[in-house]
Amino acid sequence: MFRAEPVSKKRGCAMRDNQMKKIGEACFWLGLMIELILVIIDKSAYTNPLESQMFRLTFLLFCTKIAMTRYSAKEWLCILLFGVIMSASYLVNERDEAVRVVALIAACKGMDIRKVMKAVFWVTLAGCVALILLSVTGIYGKISVTADYGRAFEETRYVLGMGHPNALHCMIWMLVVLGVYSYADQLRWYHFAVFMALDFAVYALTDSRTGVMVWAFFVALVFVMWYSKKCRESIGIYIIGAAVVLGCVVFAMVGSHVENTYFTTDSLMHRLDQLLNGRYQSCYAIEAARLENWKLFAAPENTAYFDAGFVRLFYWYGIIPGILYVGMNMYLLYQSYREKDYALFAMLVSFSVYNLMEAHFISVYLLRNYLLVLMGYYWYRPFEKENAYAGYFWQAGKLLGKV
């Protein structure tokens, strides 16, 4: 008699938890799909008049997922800490993607990362195929664009509905990256040959030197890590990877600081920048983008677009968010070593190299950067080992007692 009520109560709680989990996961999947669609729309010729409203909707959906998920006290404090920091960033520079990032990462708890990444792959693939078909059939979007692409003469390159040849090369490379990560356990040697051949086939259309080099670098790095167990398990390889990531950040800092104009053509920085089509000269021309003018949180008037990704990171958001992003890369490198996740390792290193020259990942569109989803999978792992009591946000009193 006396035991029936507690058992019944437990069953009721379990049913409630299960229902809340289903609602939360449904909100997460809906938010994820909308964010992916926003990326595809951005790559098209269409201007989305409802973009800001859709950003708010995905933020609310991810927040709903958070509200429907149990977290330990330390996890809640972690969410609160980064939420406060990024909210401060938003209040200063008015870029809402700072807080949206926190919501996305926190909402990933409990999601199957392979299923999520496979969904990202297939939706992105469907979107890219749709843009290509619309352009080649003449329904919507340009097949090619004739312009001066920084080589002092006009040339025609294929864009296949994605606006710019670099965007086309980048998006197809992103599909390869997603495919490699999602289906890493099914890779065979001939897949790498196909990936490399596809890279040069796309290069024949886009003539994107940045795209072809970084894509080839990614494939080669993944192949070495896939083929060699010694490399996968060697801490030295991961240290070199961390050095490359940090080296890219340092190069961006130097590139945004050293005078680089038409009056300094003999400087080393200028000569190096010519290999990058003058990307850092473009940064230096914007005073607020120079290293000495970076602020803890960027000013709201910092809205200019340029290619150098790491410089844009600090210029758009500020030093504190920039450091957090670099720290996220270091943490994921550590996790890639612990898990011997060679696909994640290759993504981190190649994304950083690409960030030197292009700013695809530093964007208002969160799902341009798949590292954010992977951070969502790994951020709570250290707390998970403690087997601490986990509760909902309205159980704050009970949670604080468990700290």
N, C-alpha and C positions, 0 to 999 in steps of 0.2 A: 504493500500500500504506500509506504513512505518512499520507495524507490521509483515508483511509476512516474511521479511528477518530474523529478530531475531528468529521467530518460526522455520523457516527452518534450521537455524543454530543450534538451540537447538536439533532439531530432528537428524541432522547430528552428533552432539556430542554424543547423546544418542546411535545412531547406532554404532559409533566408540567405545564407552565405552563397549557396549554389545559384539562387536566382540573381543575386547581386553580381556574382561573377559573370554570369551570362550577359547581363545588361551592360556591365563594364566592358566586356570583350566585344560586344556588338558595337558599342560606341567607339572603341579603339579601331576596329576594322573600318568603320564608316569614316572616321577621321583620317585614317591612313589612305584610303581610296581617294578621298577628296584632295589630300595633299599631293598624291601622285598625279591626279588629273590636272591640278594646277601647274605642275611641272611641264606636262605635255602641252597644255594650252600656251604656256609661256614660250615654248619652242616653236609654236606655230605663228602664223601671221595675224592671228586673231587677238584683239585687245579685249581683255575680260573686264567688263564694267563692274562686276560683283566681286572682284578679287579681295578687297579688304573685308567685306562681309563674310566671305568664305574662310578667310584666315581666322576671324573671330569664332566662326562656327567650329572649326577644327580644334581651336583652343578650348572651347567649352566641352567638346566631345572628349578630349584627352583629360580634362579636369574631371569630367564625370567618371571616366575610367579610374582615375586616382581615388575619387571618393568611394568607389565601389570595390576598392582593393585594400586588403589588410597589409599594413606595414609595421615593422617594429618601431620602437621609440627612436632608435638611432637613425633608422631610415626616414622617419618623419622629420627629424631634426636636420638631416641632410637635405631633404627636399626644401624645408623651410629656409635653410642657410642659402642655398643657391637660388631659391626663389626670391629672397630679399635682395641678393646681389644683382640679379638680372632685372628685378623690378626697379632698383636704383638706376641701372643702366637705361632702362626704358624711360624713366621719368626725366633723365637728363637728355638723352639723344632722340627720344620719341620713336625708337625702332622696336616695334612690338615682337619681332621674331626672337628677341632675347628671352622674353618670358615664355614664348611658345616653345622654344627649345627645351626649357626645363620641364614643361608639361609633357612634351613628347617623350623625353627620356624617362621621366618618372612613371609614365603610363605604361611603359614596356614591361614592367614587372609582371612575371607570371605568363608572359606570352612565349610561345614556341618560336625561337629565333629562326629556325630553318623554314618553318611555315611562313613566317613574316617575310623573310628575304626572298623566298620563292614567289610569294604574292607580289612583292615589289618588282621582281624580275618579269613575271608574266604580264602584269599590267603595263609596265614600261615598254615591254616588247610590243604589246598590242597597240599602245599609243604611237610608238615610232612607226610601226608598219602602217597604221592608219594615215599618218602625216605623209609618208612616202607615197602611198597609193593615191591619196588626194592630189598630190602634186604631179605625179607622172600621168595621171588621167586628165589633168587640166581642170579639175573641179575646184581646187583651192590650194593656194601656196605656189611659190616659184620653184622650178626645177633647178635653175642656176642663177647666179648673180654675177654681173660684170662690174668690177670695181678695182681700185688700187688697194691691194692688201698689204701695204707697207713695203713694197719692193720697187717703188718709184715708177711703176707702169701699170696700166689696166690689164686685167686678165679675167677670164671667165672660169668660175669654179661651180661645182654642183653643190646645192644645199638641200635638195629633195624635201622641200617644205619646212625646213628648220631654220630659215632665215640667214644663216651664216655657215660657211664650210667648216669652220672650227667647231661649231655647235653640232653639225652632223657627225663629224669624226668623233667628237667627245661622247655623244649619246650612244653611238654604236659600241664604242669602247666600254661605256658604262654597262651595256648589256652583257658584254664579255665578262666584266668584273662580277656582276651579279650572278651570271651563270656559273662562273668558277667557284664562287663562295657557296652558292646554293647546292651545287652538285659536285662538290670537291671529292666526295667518296667514290664518284663514278668516272673520274678523269682517267684517260689513257694517253699514251705518248702521242698518238695521232691527233688528239684534240688540240694539242699545243701547235702542231704543224698547221692545222686549220685556222687557229686563232691568228697565227703569224701571217698566213697567206691572206686572210681577211683584212688584216691591218693594211697591207700594201695595196690590196684591191680598193679599199676605201681611200687610201692616199692618192690613188690614181684619179679619184673623183674630186677630192678636196684640196690636194696639194698642201695639206696642213703638216708642216714639219714638226711642230710641237706635238700634235696628236700622234703621228706615226712613231716618234721616238719614245714617248712615254708609254704608249700601248705596247711597243716591242719590249721595253724595259720591264713592264709588268709581267708579260708572258714569260720572258726569260727568267725573271726572279721566281715566279710561281713554279716553273719547271724545275729549276735547281732545287728549291725547297721540297717539291713533291718527289723528285727522283732520289735525293740524297737524305737518308735518315740522319746521317752525321751532321748535315747542315741544319736540319730541323731541330736537333737536340743540342746544338752548340750555342752556348750563351754568347759567345763571341759574335756570332752572326746577328743576334738581336741587339747587341751593343753597337755594332756597326750601323744597324738600321736606325737606332736612336740617334746616333751621331749624324746620320744623313738628315733626319727630320729636323734636329736642332740646327744643323748647318744651313738648311734651307731658310729657317727663321732668321738666323744671323745674317745670311746673305741679303735677305729682304730688308733687314734693319740697316745694313751698310748701304744698300742700294737706294734707300729712301733718305739717306743722310749725306752721302758724298755728292758734292756739286757735279751735276751731270747735264750740261747744256751744250749748245752749239759752240760755246766759247771754251769748252774743256775737252776738245776732241782728242787730245793726247793722253788723257788720264786713263788709267787701267780700268776704272769703272765704266767709262764711256765705251772703251773697246769691248769689254765683256757684254755690255748692254746691247751693242750692235748685233751680237749673236742672238739676242732676244728680241730683235726688231724694235729696239728703243722703248721697251716697256717701262723701264725704270726712269727714263728721261720723262716719260709722260707723268709718272708719279711725282718726280721732283718739281715739275712745273706747277703742282698744286701745293701751296705752302703748308696747309694743314696736314698734308700727307707726309711731310718730312718728319723724320724721327724726332728731331728736337721740339716739334710742335704736337706730338702725341700727348693726349691727356688721359687721366685715369678712366674717365668716361667721355666718349667723344661728344662733340658739339652737334646739335641738331642740324646745323647748316652743312655738315659733312655728308654731302649726297652725291658727289661726283663718282662716275664710273671709270674704272681703268682695269687693266688686265692683271696686274700683280696681286695675287690672292692674299698673301700674308700681309702685305701693306694695306690692302683694302680692309682686312680684318681689324687692324689696329686703328685705321682711319675712320671706319664706320662705327665701331663699337667702343674702342678705347683700350687702354693698357690692361685693365683688370679682366675684362671679358677675353681679350687676346691671350693673356697668360692662362686663363682657365681652359681655353681651347687647346693650347699647346700642351697643357697638363693632361687633358683628356687623351691626346695622342700618346703621351708617354705611358699613361695608365693602360691604354689598350695594347701598347707594345709589350708591357709587362704581362698582360693576360694572354697575349698571343704566344709568349714564351712558356707560360705555365701550362697552357692547353696544347702547345705545339700546333697552333692554328696557323699554318703557313699562308693560307689564303688571306686571313686578316693581316698578317705581317706584310705581305706584298701590297695589299691595299693601302696600308698606312704609309709605307715608304713611297710608293708611286704617287699617291695623292699629294704628299708633301712636295715632291718634285714638280708635279703639275701645278701646284699652288704657287710655285715660283713665277710661273709664266701666264697662268690663266686663273680667273677668279670664279670658276664654275661652282665651287663648293661654298663660297662665301656669298650667300644669297638669302633673299627673303623667302625663297622656296626651300623649305626644310629638307625635303626628300631629294634634293640634288646631292645631299651629303649623306651617304649610307652609314658613315661612321657614327652618326647620331643614333641610329637604330641599334647599332652594335653596342654603343655606350649604354643604351637602355637595357640591354641584356646583361651587361657586366657590372653596372654601377653598384648593385645591391649584393653582389656575391660575397664580399667580405663580411657583411652583416648576417647573411644567411647561415653561415657556419656556426653562429652563436646559438642558434635555435631559441632565440628570444621570443617572448610573447608578441604577437602581431595583432593589431586592431585597426579599426576604422578611425577616421579623424574625430568623430564625436565621442570616442572613448579616450580622449586625451588624458583625463585624470588617471585612469587605470594604466595607461601607457607610461606616464611619468613615474608612476610607482615602480615600474619595471626597469627603469634606466640603471 
